[in-house]
Amino acid sequence: MNDPLSRIIATELQARPEQVDSAIRLLDEGNTVPFIARYRKEVTGGLDDTQLRQLETRLGYLRELEDRRQTILKSIDEQGKLTEQLAGAINATLSKTELEDLYLPYKPKRRTRGQIAIEAGLEPLADTLWQDPQQQPEQLAERYVDADKGVADVKAALDGARYILMERFAEDAALLAKVRDYLWKNAHLVSKVVEGKEDEGAKFRDYFDHHEPISQVPSHRALAMFRGRNEGVLQLALNADPQFERSAARKPGGADHHQSPQSAPEQRSGRRLAQGGGQLDLAHQGVAAPGNRADGHGARARGR
């Protein structure tokens, strides 16, 4: 019954599947880790307390993952959108985060600004701007101005194209994984005091003007900042790349020399679309930023 999970956990713990099977059976019978470690060593083949705790934690994670996997497969299948390739990717992942990323395009959602823009006929504009970064956004957008469809002017057309692209990228599991990894390697967790809360939140004074690389924030410090945020004293954010921002401030046009999760054509297209009358910095401020900000905080608090 536990065979697939046993093999996964055994590999991670560098133990034999039979040892893991026995430990899982004992845990499922209601035995505690200290009891098993002390009195059932002969059953588990000598798994120690540390290994058993890791096993218990991992087992819970994988079981929750499997339950969620089946729910997601059923949901997508009922929509008639479950392809063999998608099912393979969903069944292969051992990460809850990746699983949710794969589900995102198929997750029931409220009517979004991107969907409204598609209904207004702006998807071809978004596709053209993305596929050919040499195009002039304003000239292209003129063809899509249609007051009857709610596209009053060129700016409205370009805004709609942006919404379509941003939602498309936010549902791209591969891109989300790259962005998440990029943030983990480059982002700083920034904490600022809420104006007027200095006296009330004095116990959080160490974090009134604080920043450090997200990958280096210890769990106790992250949790303290979360408490300050929850009490309305601190504002938290991720600065995606402080070096990029300083460089951009010094250089005309904000030329970027740091590697981002995007390819060069994607960056050019994003900048050109931004020049069309709005703000869309796909590499550092755009797609899925709220979700990745929360993921970054949460991952660090859990010790990742």
Beta strands, then each sheet from edge to edge (+ up, - down):
strand 1: 188-193
strand 2: 209-213
strand 3: 234-239
sheet 1: 2+ 1- 3+
end
